[in-house]
Amino acid sequence: MKPVKPTKETLSRTYILQIALDLLDQISLQKFTMRKLGQKMKVSPMAVYRYFPNQGALFDGVVELIWKKALVFKPSKVNDSWQAQVITLMSQLRQTLLEHPHILPLISTHPIVTKSEFMLIEKILTKLKTKGMDIQPTTVFLINSLTVYTLGFVWAEAIEPEDGGKADPKVMKELQDNSVLLSELLQALQTEQYTADQQFLMGLKALLNGWE
């Protein structure tokens, strides 16, 4: 459901971020401008600058909005282990990014920097700690690995190559006919033995198991 347009007097930071995300869903990041955002809201771009000093601050806010949308604990998962809850959170992040593929370049290049984002991470880690997660100095690398894996997986799912990137069936068959190893390796892909969801979960579980 789209947010209801406020009056000029009730224009808010939350509303602006929601509309900015909606606009980014329609156009590429490269085509986004504060002027176009103002036009979409039917207000002057200067009205936006009263809430965000520049476009970079606006983009940081959009990234924050994505994290808040994705990283929400589900009540039905309250009794799950911390590993299972991490898998749920990363799966939600993947689904959120698939809903907003134009955000990928933004969230991939904008690290967590806002106070609200750090508070969100603290809340998540506190919850996971109660489920047995041992917080160590290296925990940040686990979180980063899981996040980067999820981002990379969605990039491969959501972004089509502009040119090339297609295997020649004849070449593939020739390679498989002459290599038992390649034949076994590629069979699962060619027969679509595993769905994208299953592939994603296999990768997540491998990272978590390796970390333990």
Phi, psi and omega in degrees: 000129182283146181294146179284132182294126179279168173284168181304324184287336184250016175304132186230163178299316181298316180298315181300317180295321179296319179288323177298318177296318178298319179293319179294333175292336185265327182234166179284161179300324182294335183266355182287135173220157177296329179296316179294324178296316178298319179298319181295326180270354182061042175225166176290143176305332180296332178295326178291320182293346176288339180255332181226120184296336180200175182294327179299318178294324177297315180296322176300322179292322178295317177300316177302319179297320179295315179299316181294326179290323186274317190267072180237127178289136178271131179305327182290345182255013188299331182265003181289158174294165180296327179295317179294324179289325175297317178299319178297316180297315180292326177293322177293322177298316179301313181296321178297316180293324177294331177285336182228063185298333180291347180279343186308311180298328182288308184288337179284338184245358180246099179292167176295122183225341185273156178300319181298322179294316179294325177293325177295316178297318179299317180298317181294313181295323177299317179296315181294327179296323178293342179262009174106002178290128180269109182282117180236166176303332181276354182301326180300328180286327175295313179300315180296319180297316180295320181292314180296320177301315181295316178299314180296321180297317180292322176305315181292329180282315195265338186255118177277141177296139181289327181204139180074203178079011180246128180284143176281117182305324180295318179295318180298317180295319179297318179297317181291323179295333184255003181213112177297321181298312180294324179299315179292321183292319187271348184300317181297324179289314184292327180269001182050050183294330181237138177286168177298321178299316181294319179297316180299315181294323178300318179294316179300313182295324178296318179295315181293319179294321179293325181291323180293000000 
